[in-house]
Amino acid sequence: MPRYPNPMKSGHQQRQRRYRLRLAARRAPEADSVDAALAAATVCYIDAINDGYMATSTEPTAALLMRAALNLLVADGYDRVEALAVLRRRLTRQGRRDLGQLTERSRIRARMRRP
């Protein structure tokens, strides 16, 4: 369903348009494009596992998923350097203040063990 512009928020809308034009000029993805690429890479990884493939021991799963997401973003026309910068920002504690809380809520560490 389309969202219609709210005349009360025209200043914010103008800033957002300028921001998106700057991103487009640099061929840099927005965070939602990076999130979608990571989700797609995860689906591809699960599909490969279901088809009997296994990740090699030389490349950790996280690196494999990041590389796949980066390849998807580049295939969509984004600049590799810009896409990698946004990927790192989305996936590190420095870029995500909520990562600790998100990790805790996901309870993922309960299903993992330290080497």
LINNOR-V325668 format. One record per residue. N is the residue number from 1. SS is DSSP state (H for helix, E for strand, - for the rest). PSI is psi in radians with two decimals (* if undefined). OMEGA is omega in degrees with one decimal (999 if undefined). Layout:
BEGIN
n=N ss=SS psi=PSI omega=OMEGA
n=N ss=SS psi=PSI omega=OMEGA
END
This chain:
BEGIN
n=1 ss=- psi=2.21 omega=-177.4
n=2 ss=- psi=2.57 omega=174.9
n=3 ss=- psi=2.33 omega=-178.3
n=4 ss=- psi=2.53 omega=-179.3
n=5 ss=- psi=2.41 omega=176.2
n=6 ss=- psi=2.04 omega=-177.5
n=7 ss=H psi=-0.39 omega=180.0
n=8 ss=H psi=-0.28 omega=-176.8
n=9 ss=H psi=0.52 omega=-174.8
n=10 ss=H psi=-0.58 omega=178.8
n=11 ss=H psi=-0.81 omega=178.2
n=12 ss=H psi=-0.70 omega=-179.6
n=13 ss=H psi=-0.69 omega=178.1
n=14 ss=H psi=-0.76 omega=178.0
n=15 ss=H psi=-0.72 omega=-180.0
n=16 ss=H psi=-0.70 omega=177.8
n=17 ss=H psi=-0.78 omega=179.3
n=18 ss=H psi=-0.73 omega=178.4
n=19 ss=H psi=-0.79 omega=180.0
n=20 ss=H psi=-0.59 omega=175.7
n=21 ss=H psi=-0.70 omega=177.4
n=22 ss=H psi=-0.74 omega=177.3
n=23 ss=H psi=-0.77 omega=-178.8
n=24 ss=H psi=-0.67 omega=179.8
n=25 ss=H psi=-0.60 omega=178.6
n=26 ss=H psi=-0.08 omega=-174.2
n=27 ss=- psi=0.72 omega=179.4
n=28 ss=- psi=2.37 omega=-179.7
n=29 ss=- psi=2.68 omega=170.1
n=30 ss=- psi=2.88 omega=-176.8
n=31 ss=H psi=-0.64 omega=-178.1
n=32 ss=H psi=-0.55 omega=176.1
n=33 ss=H psi=-0.68 omega=177.5
n=34 ss=H psi=-0.77 omega=178.6
n=35 ss=H psi=-0.72 omega=179.0
n=36 ss=H psi=-0.68 omega=178.5
n=37 ss=H psi=-0.69 omega=177.4
n=38 ss=H psi=-0.72 omega=177.8
n=39 ss=H psi=-0.74 omega=179.4
n=40 ss=H psi=-0.71 omega=178.0
n=41 ss=H psi=-0.67 omega=178.1
n=42 ss=H psi=-0.75 omega=177.6
n=43 ss=H psi=-0.75 omega=178.5
n=44 ss=H psi=-0.71 omega=178.8
n=45 ss=H psi=-0.82 omega=179.3
n=46 ss=H psi=-0.70 omega=178.6
n=47 ss=H psi=-0.74 omega=179.0
n=48 ss=H psi=-0.71 omega=177.2
n=49 ss=H psi=-0.77 omega=179.5
n=50 ss=H psi=-0.46 omega=177.9
n=51 ss=- psi=0.06 omega=176.4
n=52 ss=- psi=0.06 omega=176.8
n=53 ss=- psi=2.71 omega=176.4
n=54 ss=- psi=2.54 omega=175.9
n=55 ss=- psi=2.50 omega=177.7
n=56 ss=- psi=2.67 omega=-178.4
n=57 ss=- psi=-0.29 omega=-178.8
n=58 ss=- psi=-0.28 omega=-179.4
n=59 ss=- psi=1.91 omega=178.9
n=60 ss=- psi=2.68 omega=-177.9
n=61 ss=H psi=-0.74 omega=-179.1
n=62 ss=H psi=-0.74 omega=179.3
n=63 ss=H psi=-0.68 omega=177.9
n=64 ss=H psi=-0.78 omega=179.3
n=65 ss=H psi=-0.72 omega=178.4
n=66 ss=H psi=-0.75 omega=179.8
n=67 ss=H psi=-0.72 omega=179.3
n=68 ss=H psi=-0.75 omega=178.5
n=69 ss=H psi=-0.74 omega=178.4
n=70 ss=H psi=-0.75 omega=177.9
n=71 ss=H psi=-0.69 omega=178.0
n=72 ss=H psi=-0.74 omega=179.6
n=73 ss=H psi=-0.74 omega=178.9
n=74 ss=H psi=-0.69 omega=177.6
n=75 ss=H psi=-0.47 omega=176.8
n=76 ss=- psi=0.02 omega=174.9
n=77 ss=- psi=0.09 omega=179.1
n=78 ss=- psi=2.65 omega=176.9
n=79 ss=- psi=2.35 omega=-175.7
n=80 ss=H psi=-0.79 omega=-178.2
n=81 ss=H psi=-0.78 omega=179.5
n=82 ss=H psi=-0.75 omega=-179.5
n=83 ss=H psi=-0.70 omega=179.0
n=84 ss=H psi=-0.68 omega=178.6
n=85 ss=H psi=-0.75 omega=179.2
n=86 ss=H psi=-0.68 omega=176.6
n=87 ss=H psi=-0.85 omega=179.9
n=88 ss=H psi=-0.71 omega=179.8
n=89 ss=H psi=-0.64 omega=-179.1
n=90 ss=H psi=-0.39 omega=-170.3
n=91 ss=H psi=0.10 omega=-179.4
n=92 ss=- psi=2.77 omega=179.1
n=93 ss=- psi=-0.54 omega=178.7
n=94 ss=- psi=-0.55 omega=-177.6
n=95 ss=- psi=-0.36 omega=-176.4
n=96 ss=- psi=1.81 omega=179.0
n=97 ss=- psi=-0.40 omega=-177.1
n=98 ss=- psi=0.10 omega=-174.6
n=99 ss=H psi=-0.72 omega=178.0
n=100 ss=H psi=-0.80 omega=179.0
n=101 ss=H psi=-0.70 omega=179.1
n=102 ss=H psi=-0.76 omega=178.4
n=103 ss=H psi=-0.74 omega=179.0
n=104 ss=H psi=-0.80 omega=-179.1
n=105 ss=H psi=-0.56 omega=-178.5
n=106 ss=H psi=-0.38 omega=-178.2
n=107 ss=- psi=0.49 omega=-177.1
n=108 ss=H psi=-0.58 omega=-178.1
n=109 ss=H psi=-0.40 omega=176.8
n=110 ss=H psi=-0.40 omega=-179.6
n=111 ss=H psi=0.05 omega=-177.8
n=112 ss=- psi=2.87 omega=175.1
n=113 ss=- psi=2.69 omega=177.4
n=114 ss=- psi=2.59 omega=179.4
n=115 ss=- psi=* omega=999
END
